[in-house]
Amino acid sequence: MQLEITKENDLQRLDKALSNQTELSRTVLTALIRNEKVSVNGAVKKAKYKVKTGDVITFEIPEAKALDIQAENIPLEIVYQDEDVAIVNKPQGMVVHPAAGHADGTLVNALMYHVTDLSGINGTIRPGIVHRIDKDTSGLLMIAKNDQAHERLAAQLKEKSNKRRYVAIVHGILPNDFGTIEAPIARNPKDRKKQAVIANGKPAVTHFEVLERFERYTLLALELETGRTHQIRVHLAYIGHPVAGDPLYGPKKTLTPNHGQFLHAQTLGFKHPRTGEWMEFEAEVPKIFEQTLKNLRSQ
């Protein structure tokens, strides 16, 4: 793989700059640099090397260790399906694809049982997965059933021509009815499990609209312009209104703790990868989400 150092990472350590400009973990990058798998402008460099804007970095991405992914008869709500694409309503608490600590019980395990064909672009670990949502976020995901569909759906994500609308219950009362949060996001250098708003992070834009205000909470509609890891959760925590129930970015005292975050991917719109027809789907919020709204209204 090859990339060019951006202005935001000028004079950063090589390992830090790569961490900011790729999705690879600092641990993986450190091992690659130590094993002389990373070069700068054709020359092998150490982790402490200070990169410069325009430097061309070349490195080999290690192949993901093949997992023995088993199809599992897990209940799965398939909202729509044709020969190219499937739309699923992921329940809260389900991991999207197998990884360390989650070898089974994932959306991919369920897809392999319920859907006959899946795109192979992301290999055996993430077949058909075009985009992801967090384990404790519920809602709609589009699944590619062949490689051509996968490429065209992924292109729409990159071009920001699709529609991804979420609803969330957040702490506090937002004063403005509408707003845009534009703040770069990268891994939190103090906690690798978290993301954070960091000056030299990747650009991230989230639009919000207030749907309803309660005594100490607000119901928001949110649309993603970019798709960074934990983007909505990080942006809302950054402006002082974290998602209720968020175990990573929210306060311990929250709505129905231990029931996951109140964030739901409600609407998904895109052009069909074969016909070009605009398609839009909507999924109702989970029962715990709806009951919590009723409780807040009654107060």
C-alpha positions in Angstrom: 0.0 0.0 0.0 1.2 3.6 -0.7 0.1 6.9 0.7 1.3 10.5 0.8 1.8 12.4 4.1 -0.7 15.2 4.4 0.0 18.7 5.7 -1.8 17.9 9.0 0.9 15.2 9.8 4.0 17.3 8.9 6.8 16.6 11.3 5.0 13.8 13.1 6.7 10.6 14.1 6.4 8.0 11.3 4.3 5.6 13.5 2.0 8.4 14.7 1.5 9.8 11.2 0.6 6.3 9.8 -1.8 5.8 12.7 -3.6 9.0 11.8 -3.8 8.3 8.1 -4.7 4.6 8.2 -7.1 2.3 10.1 -4.2 0.1 11.3 -3.5 0.0 15.0 -0.4 1.5 16.5 0.7 -2.0 17.6 0.5 -3.4 14.0 2.3 -0.3 12.6 5.1 -0.6 15.2 5.6 -4.2 14.2 5.7 -3.4 10.5 8.2 -0.6 11.1 10.4 -2.8 13.3 10.4 -5.6 10.7 11.5 -3.0 8.0 8.2 -3.4 6.1 7.7 0.4 5.9 9.7 2.8 3.6 9.7 6.5 3.2 10.5 7.7 -0.4 12.0 4.3 -1.0 14.2 4.1 2.1 13.4 2.1 5.3 12.9 4.3 8.3 12.5 3.9 12.1 9.3 4.8 14.0 10.9 8.0 15.4 11.6 9.4 11.9 9.8 12.8 11.5 7.8 12.7 8.2 7.3 15.7 5.9 4.4 16.8 3.9 4.5 15.0 0.5 6.6 12.0 1.8 5.5 8.8 0.0 5.1 6.0 2.5 5.1 2.4 1.2 4.2 -0.6 3.4 2.8 -4.1 3.2 -0.5 -4.7 5.0 -0.4 -8.1 6.7 -3.1 -10.5 5.5 -5.9 -11.0 7.9 -5.7 -14.4 9.6 -8.3 -16.6 8.0 -11.1 -17.5 10.4 -13.3 -20.5 10.1 -16.6 -18.6 9.8 -19.6 -20.7 10.4 -23.2 -20.0 9.2 -25.5 -19.7 12.2 -29.3 -19.8 12.3 -29.5 -16.6 14.2 -32.8 -14.6 13.8 -32.2 -11.8 11.4 -34.7 -9.1 10.1 -34.1 -8.8 6.4 -36.0 -5.7 5.3 -35.4 -6.1 1.6 -33.5 -8.5 -0.7 -32.9 -8.9 -4.4 -30.1 -10.4 -6.5 -27.7 -7.6 -5.8 -28.4 -6.2 -2.4 -29.9 -7.0 1.0 -31.0 -4.6 3.7 -31.0 -5.8 7.3 -32.2 -4.3 10.5 -29.3 -5.1 13.0 -30.4 -5.6 16.6 -28.7 -3.7 19.4 -25.9 -5.8 20.9 -24.9 -7.7 17.7 -21.4 -7.4 16.5 -21.2 -6.9 12.7 -18.3 -9.2 11.8 -16.1 -11.8 13.6 -13.0 -10.5 15.3 -10.9 -11.4 18.4 -13.3 -12.1 21.2 -16.3 -12.4 18.8 -15.7 -15.4 16.6 -19.4 -16.3 16.4 -22.9 -14.8 17.0 -22.2 -11.9 14.6 -24.2 -10.4 11.8 -21.9 -12.1 9.3 -22.6 -15.6 10.8 -26.3 -14.9 10.5 -26.0 -13.6 6.9 -24.1 -16.7 5.8 -27.2 -18.7 6.9 -30.0 -16.5 5.6 -28.5 -15.0 2.4 -27.2 -17.4 -0.3 -24.8 -15.0 -2.1 -22.4 -12.4 -0.6 -19.7 -10.2 -2.1 -16.2 -11.5 -1.6 -14.4 -8.2 -1.7 -13.8 -8.0 2.0 -12.7 -11.6 2.2 -14.0 -14.4 4.5 -14.2 -12.2 7.6 -16.5 -9.5 6.2 -18.4 -11.0 3.2 -20.9 -8.5 1.8 -20.2 -5.9 4.5 -20.1 -2.4 2.8 -20.4 -0.3 6.0 -20.7 -1.0 9.7 -22.5 0.3 12.8 -21.4 -0.3 16.3 -22.3 -3.3 18.4 -24.7 -1.3 20.6 -26.2 0.7 17.8 -29.3 -0.8 16.1 -30.6 -0.2 12.7 -30.2 -0.5 8.9 -27.2 -1.8 7.0 -26.8 -2.5 3.3 -25.2 -5.8 2.3 -23.7 -6.4 -1.2 -24.5 -9.8 -2.8 -21.9 -9.6 -5.5 -18.6 -7.7 -6.1 -20.0 -5.3 -8.7 -22.8 -4.2 -6.3 -20.2 -3.9 -3.5 -18.0 -1.6 -5.6 -20.9 0.7 -6.6 -22.4 0.9 -3.1 -19.0 1.7 -1.7 -18.5 4.4 -4.3 -21.7 6.0 -3.1 -20.4 6.1 0.4 -17.2 7.7 -0.8 -19.1 10.3 -2.9 -21.5 11.0 0.0 -24.4 10.5 -2.3 -26.3 8.1 -0.1 -28.5 8.8 2.9 -27.8 7.7 6.5 -30.1 9.1 9.1 -29.9 8.2 12.7 -32.0 9.1 15.8 -30.5 9.4 19.2 -31.5 10.4 22.8 -28.7 12.6 24.2 -27.9 14.2 27.5 -28.9 17.8 28.1 -31.0 20.3 26.1 -29.6 21.5 22.8 -30.4 25.2 22.3 -30.4 25.2 18.5 -33.0 23.4 16.4 -30.4 22.6 13.7 -26.7 22.4 13.6 -23.5 20.9 12.0 -20.6 19.5 14.0 -17.4 19.6 11.9 -14.5 18.3 13.9 -11.6 15.9 12.8 -11.5 12.5 14.4 -8.7 10.1 15.1 -7.8 7.4 17.7 -7.5 8.7 21.2 -3.8 8.6 22.0 -4.6 8.0 25.7 -7.1 5.2 25.2 -6.9 3.0 22.0 -10.4 1.8 22.5 -11.7 5.3 21.9 -11.7 7.9 19.1 -11.4 11.6 19.8 -11.6 15.0 18.2 -8.0 15.7 17.4 -6.6 18.6 15.3 -4.7 16.3 12.8 -7.5 13.7 12.6 -9.6 12.8 9.6 -12.3 15.3 8.5 -15.7 14.4 10.0 -19.0 16.1 9.6 -22.3 15.4 11.3 -25.6 17.3 10.8 -28.3 17.3 13.5 -31.9 18.4 14.0 -33.8 18.6 17.3 -36.9 16.4 17.1 -38.1 16.7 20.7 -36.9 18.2 24.0 -37.4 16.7 27.5 -36.6 17.8 31.0 -32.9 16.6 30.9 -32.6 15.0 27.5 -33.1 15.7 23.8 -34.2 13.5 20.9 -32.1 14.2 17.8 -32.1 13.2 14.1 -28.6 13.0 12.7 -27.2 12.6 9.2 -23.6 11.6 8.4 -21.6 13.4 5.8 -18.6 11.3 6.6 -18.3 7.8 8.2 -15.6 7.8 10.8 -15.4 5.2 13.6 -17.8 6.2 16.4 -18.4 9.5 14.6 -21.8 10.4 16.0 -20.9 9.3 19.6 -17.6 11.3 19.5 -19.1 14.4 18.0 -22.0 14.5 20.5 -19.7 14.0 23.5 -17.4 16.7 22.1 -20.2 19.3 22.2 -21.2 18.2 25.7 -24.3 16.1 24.7 -23.2 12.5 24.7 -25.6 9.7 23.6 -27.6 8.4 26.6 -26.4 5.0 27.6 -23.1 5.3 25.7 -20.6 3.1 27.8 -17.5 4.7 26.2 -18.2 8.4 25.8 -21.1 9.1 28.1 -21.5 9.6 31.9 -22.2 6.6 34.2 -25.4 8.1 35.4 -27.7 7.8 32.4 -31.0 6.4 31.1 -31.4 2.6 31.8 -27.7 1.9 32.2 -26.4 -1.5 30.8 -29.0 -1.5 28.0 -26.7 0.0 25.5 -26.7 3.4 23.8 -29.8 5.1 22.5 -28.6 5.4 18.9 -30.5 3.9 16.0 -29.7 3.9 12.2 -33.3 4.7 11.2 -33.2 5.6 7.5 -31.0 4.3 4.7 -31.1 5.6 1.1 -29.0 4.8 -1.9 -29.1 4.3 -5.7 -29.6 0.6 -6.6 -26.2 -0.7 -7.8 -27.7 -2.2 -11.0 -30.7 -0.1 -12.0 -29.7 3.3 -10.5 -33.2 3.6 -9.0 -33.2 5.5 -5.7 -34.2 3.2 -2.8 -35.0 4.3 0.8 -35.8 2.2 3.8 -36.8 3.0 7.4 -36.7 0.9 10.5 -38.6 1.6 13.7 -36.6 2.2 16.9 -36.2 -0.9 19.2 -38.8 -1.4 22.0 -36.4 -0.2 24.8 -35.9 3.0 22.8 -39.6 3.6 22.2 -40.5 2.8 25.9 -37.8 5.2 27.1 -39.3 8.0 24.9 -42.7 7.3 26.4 -41.2 7.5 29.9 -39.5 10.8 29.1 -42.7 12.3 27.7 -44.7 11.3 30.7 -42.3 13.2 33.0 
